[in-house]
Amino acid sequence: MVQNAHPLLHPDALAQTLTDIATNAAPTAIVELIRWLDSFHYEAELPVSELARLVVTLDEAAQPQLRQAAGLYLSNAFGSRSVRYKALGRDFHASLGRAYDLVLASLHGDAALAPGGALRTEILLRSVRSAAGEMKWAAFDYQGLAPDVWLRAGGAFRSASATGELNTPVAIREGRETRSTIGREFVRLVALQCASLDQLSPERIEATDKLVRYLQHSLELSSVPVQGGLFAIDLDTLGPPRRCLSVPEAPSAALRFFRPADAVSMLDELQQTLVEAASAPAFAGLSLPSVTATIRHLSRQWGPQPPMRQYRRHPVQGQLALATGLGFIRSLLSGEAQLRPAAAWSLMDASRNGFGVASSMMDPEVCRVGALVGAHVGETGRWILALVRRVRFSDHTGAAVGLQTLSSDPQQVVLDDGSRSWSGILCDPVVRGRGVRVVCEPGFMRSEGQVFARLGPRMVKLEPGRVLAGGPGYQIIGCNVA
């Protein structure tokens, strides 16, 4: 034992700490874990091999609490407490990453961490694994993985590749037969990066993480490019993977290729299985519609042909205001609103079915995929109804949001089914025999019977159909005009 030894080197102190972590609520436990991980940088001296073992122990002790924190966040992803859970998840992974950096910087200074050693292999694997965990929590905030995290994970993969440790099985759960490899964990990280998480709601981001784990054994990196949906990662620069629009004729020896198109058939089979099943234990805590929607998303992103825009985008300039909340949007459409949002967003581009906007600030009400927004364009007093389809945020560039136009001329209507009345938004012109879309609060419009819509002096009879889409605080119902 070295002089001024770290407190966790004492077996009794370590055992008590692990007991406290296991028995405390997730927020309290994660705060304690962060404190201990940060203590390795400034509190007492610690041999490298002991430091490595303690970091691995705390990493493993944190996993149940991180799963609980993720569940708490997803149960109320847009509530006031969600910010706290997201911050805890991100702060923990940042502290864990710094602790692994401390160990990785000393790999050559201890015989126990020599190439081929079990502890070294586990450290390399867990440093990659922690990067994948950090990516999920960053995606909850619609941010990308920090460059230094990519460098750490890529450096571990490259080091393991050089020493032949890529496919060495490592037990990652004490007392269980669960084993993984550095190569498999790095493929999981690459797969998450190639999944376009900026187009998904928090629940579907979680579903993507579970789907990638489910498919992990069928995903791999190759040094030989083949036809089909292809992404490439450069082990020299260690940057994030990029999509290949064509197969390189003479690829560099440092390139590794990820071809997720091979897993699309498995996704199709899984979707069919889920349709026929009442529940899916592998995706516990997630709704089946979210899982199947995520499967369709991955099939598009990973298919042989890259997803293409339906309409061409054109650069545009201008300022616009965005409003959220179905009730507030209705009051703006009717002219009854006492307040009006400021024009805090800049137009970046536009196409026939949508437009892109940007702001230096992150507005959590707007910056969430699936949110319904009202957009006030120009000084004409005209409002457009749109859905948020993509969100990207960076501390340096601010927020960029992609909006899909739902209606260019939304109208507030009063709906009545004979027993009650409520307000909604009509998205389409009313023509007898054609379909229209109505936006209202979830559960207000039932699929059976008829509904009368008062549109100014006119009364229209509608036959409600199925729910076309939904999100926080709203549903879009397809109706027939009778």
N, C-alpha and C positions, 0 to 999 in steps of 0.2 A: 504494500500500500504506500503510495507516495504521500509526501507531506501536504497538508491542506487538502486532503482528499474530498472529492465531491460527496455530498450527503447520500446520494443514491448508491454509492459503492457499499454502503452498509446494508446487509441483507434484510434486517428488520425494517429499516427505513424504506427500502424499495418495496417490500411486501405490503407495508401499510399504505404507501402511495398507490400501488396498484389496486388495493382494496377500496380506497377512497374513490379512485377513478371509476371502478366498476359499479359502485353503489350510488354515486351521486347522479343527479339529473344531468342530462347531456350538456347544457350550457355551462354549468359549474365544472363538470369534468374536463371539458375542452379548454376552459380558461386555465385550469391547473396544468393540463398537458402543455399548453403554450408556455407557461411560466417555467416548467422544467426544461423544455427544449431550448428556450432562450438562455437558461442558466449555464448551458455548456460553453457559452462564448465568454463568460466573464467570472463564473463562480468556481474558484479552486482549480486544481490541476487534475488531469484525467488521462491515463494511458489510452492510446488510440484504439487498441482492441477492446478495452472496457467501454470507451465512448461508443464504439460501433454496436456493442451488445445492448447498451442502455437505449440508444436511439431505436434499435429494432424492437426492443421490449415496449417502449412507449408508443411506437408506431402501431404495433399489434393491439395494444390495450385501447387505442383510440378508435379502432374500427367500429365496434358496436355503438359507441357514442356518436360517431359521425353518421352512421345509418339512422340513428334516432333523430339527430339534428336535421338531416335531410327530410325525414318523414314529417317533422314538425313544420319545416319550411313549406313543403308541398301541400300540407293540409290547409295552409292559409297563405299561399304564395304572394298575394297582393295585399295582405294585411300589414298593420304597422309593425308587428313583431318579426315579420319576414326579414326585414333589414338586419336585425340582430343575428338571426340564424345564418344568413348569408355571410355576414362579417366574420362570425366565428369560424365557419368552414374555410373561408379564404385565409384568415389569419393563422389558423392551425397549419394549413398546408404551406404557407410562407415560412413559418417557424420550422416545420419539419424539413423543408427544402434546405434552409440554411444549416440545419444540423447535419444533413447528408453532405452538404458542401464541405463542412468541417471535416467529416470523415474521409470523403473522396480526395481532399487535398493532402491527406496523409497516408494514402494507400501504400506508398513505397517505403514508409518508415517503420513498419511493424511486420514481423515474420508471420503473424497470424492472418495478415491481410495480403499475403503473397499471392501471385496469380495461381489459380487452380484451387485455392483454399475455399472451404465451404462458407466461411464468414464473408470473405470478399465477394463471392458470387451472390450471396444473399443481399449484401449492401448494394451492389450494382442493380439487382432486380428490384429492390424496394425503392431505390431512387427513381427508377423508371415508373414504377407503379404509383408512387406519390405524385408524379407529374400528371398521370392520367386522372387521378383523383382531383388534383388542383384544376385541371381543365374543366371538369364538370362544374365545379363551384364558380369558376370564372364565367362559364357560359350562362349560369343563372343570372349574372349581371350583364350578359351580352358583351363580354370582353373576351379577347383572345388570350392565349397563354403567353406569359412574359418571355422575351427572348432568352433571358438567362436560364429559365426553366427548360426551354428547348435544348439549350446547349448542355445542360446537366444530363438530361435524358439521352440525347444523342451521343454525348461523350461516353456515357456508360455503355450504350449499345456498341459503339465503335471499339471501346476497350475490350468488351467481352468477345467481340468478333475477332480481335487480334489474338486473344489468348485461348480461343476455342471454348468459351464458356456460354455461348449463346443458347445452346440446347441442353444445358445441364439442369436437371430437375431440382427444384428447391421447394422444401416444405414450407408453406406460408401460413399454415394454421397449426398451432401446437396441439398435439393430440388427435389430429385429423389426417386423412390421407390426401388432402388437397395439395396438389403440386403445380408449379408453374415454371416457366423459363423466362430468361431475359428477352429472348426473341419474341415470345408470345406476348409479353407485357408491352414491348415496344410496338408491336403490330396493333395492339389495342389502342395505344396512344395515337398512332397514325390514323387508324380507322375513325376515331372520334374527331380528329382534325378534318377528315374528309367527309364528315357527315353534315356539313352546313348547319351547325347548331344555332346560328343566328336567325334561322327561319322557324324555330320551334319554341313552343311555350315551355315553361319550367317542367311541367309533368312529362312532356314529350322528350325533353332533354334527359330526364331520368330514365324514361323508357329506352332511349337510344343507348345509354350506358349499359342497361341490362341486356339489350339486344346484342350489343357488341360482345359482352361477356358470353352470351349464349352461343354466338357464332365464332368465338375466339379460336377454336381448334381448326376451323376451315379457312382462316385468313392467314396469309403469309406474305413475306417480302421475298423478292427474287432479284437476282442480278441480271436476269435476262428478260427484256421487254417482250410482251406478246400483244396481240390485237385485243381490243375490247376496252372497257372503262379502265383507265390507267392513271396512276399518280406516281410521282417520282420524288425521292428525297435524296439530297446530296450529303454524303457523310463527310465531305471536306468542309463545307460551309455550315452544316448542321442547322439549316433553316427548316421551316415547316414544309410539308409536302405540297407539291403543286400538280395540277392536272396536266397530263400530256394530251395535246390535241392530235398528235400523230406519234407513231412509234419511232423512236430515235434509231437511225441507221447504224451509228457507231457510238454507243453509249459509253460514258466514262466508267472506269472501274469503281469509282466512288459512288455511283448511282445505285440506289435500290428501288425496285418498282413494286407498287402495291396495286393489285388487281382485284378489287372487291366484287367485280361482276360475277365471279365464280360463286359468290355466296347468295346472289339474287334468287336463284332457284330454291335455296333453302328458306329464304324469306317467304317466298310464295307458298311453300309447303307449310311453314309455320302459320301463316295467315289463315290458310284453309283449316288447319287444326284448331286455331283459336275460334274461328267462326262456329265450328261444330261443338266446342267445349263450353261448359258453363263458367269455368274459371281457369286461371293459369297460375299455378303455384310459383313458377319461375319469375312471374311479374307481380308478385304480391304487393298490394298497396297501390296499384295502378289500375285505372279503369280499362276494360278491354277495348272500348272505342279509341282511347289514346294510344294503346299499343298497336292496334291495327292501322291507325293513321300514321304512326311512326314507321311501321313496316313499309307502307306505300311511299313515304318520304324517302327512306333509304333506298328503296328499289329505283326511284327516279334518280337520286344522286349517284348511285353506284352502278347504274345500268351501263350497257355497252356504249350507248350514245349519251353524251353529256346533256343535261337539261338545257333547253334553249328558251330564250324569251319569245313570247308570242308576238310582241310588237316591238319595233325599234324605238330606242330612247333618244330624245333630243335634249341637248343642254338648254336650260332656261334659267332666268333670273327673276327674282322678286321676293317679297316677304309675304308670309301668311300666318294666320292664327290657327291653332289647333285646340279643339275642345273635346273633353272626354266626359263620360257619364251620360247614360241614355236620357235621364230626366233633363239635364242641362242642355243637351243637344236639342231636345224637343222644344225647350223654351227659346232657344236661339232661332230655330226654324219658324216658330210662331210669332217671334218678335216680342215675347213677354219677358225675356231675360232682363234683369236689372243691371247685370254686369256683362262685359264682353272680354274674352281673353285677348291679351296683347299679341301683336304680330311678331312673335319671338323666334320664328322658324324661317329659314331661307330655302327657297326652291333651288334644287340642283339640276333635275332633269324631269322629263315627262314623256309619257307614251299614251296610246289610245286608252289603256285600261289602268293607268296609275301614274304615280309621280314619286320622286325622291326628295326628301327634305333633310336639312341638317341644322344643328344648333350647337353652340359651344357648351351648353349645359345639358345635364341628364335629367329629363323630366320623367320620374318613375311612372306617372299615370299614362303617359304617351308611349314610353319606351318599353312596351311589352307586346310580344307577338300575340295576335288574336284580339287586341283591343279595338273597340269601335271608336272612331273619331269623327268629328265634324271639322271640316277644313274651310276656312273663309279665304277665298282667293280674290285678290285685287280689291278695288274700292266700289264694286258694283253691289255689294250686299248679298252676294250669292254664296250659298253654303253647299258644300259637297260632302256626301257621306262616304267614308272609306274605312278599310280594315288595315291594321298594321300587319305586314307580312314579313318584314325583315328588320332587325335592329343590330347595329354595331356601335360600340362605344369604346373610346380611347381617352385616356387622361390628356393626351396631347392634341387630338383633333376634335374631340367632343362626340356628339351623337349623330349618327346617320340612320335614317328610318325610311324604309320602302313602304309605300301605301298603295293598296289596290282599291280603285274606285268602285264603290258599291252602288252609288246613285249620283248622277249629276244634277238631279232635280228632286231631292227628297221632299215629301210633304207630310206634315203632321196630320193624323186622322184620329177621330174618336171611334172606337170599336165597341160593338154591343152584341152580345149573344142571347139577349132576351132576359137574362137573369142578372147581368152586371155589365158595366161599361168601363173601359180603360183607354188610355192613349197609346198610340203606336206611330210608326213612321212608315209611310208607303214609299217604296223605292222605284216603282215602275208606273208608266201611264196605264190608266184603266181602260181596257178594251174587252168587250163581252166575248167570252169563249177563250180568252188568253190567260196566261198565268201572271201573277204579280208576287213580289216579295214584300213581306211585312216584318218590321223589326219591333219587338216588344220585350218586356221582361220575361224571363224563363217561367214557364208554367201558366202564363195568362191565357194563351190561345190553345184550345183543345182541338184535336184532329177530327172529332165527330161533330156533326151538326153544321149549322151555318152561322155566319157572323155578318153583321151589317156595319159598313164603314161610312161615317159621315165625312164627306170631303167637301167642305164649304157648304153650299146650298144643296148639294147632291148626295143622295143615299145610294150606296152600292152594296150588292149582296155578294159575299165571298164564301167559298168552300175551302176551309183550311186543309192542308195536306201535311207533308212530313217536314221535320226540322231540317233545313238546308245547312245551317252552320250555327255556331254558338260561341260565346266567350264570356268574359267576366261581366255579368250584369245584363246580358242580352241574349236573344235568340232570333234567328232569321227563319221565318216560316214561309213556305211556298203555298200560295193560295190560287184557286181558280175563280175567275170572275163569272158569276152565274148570270 
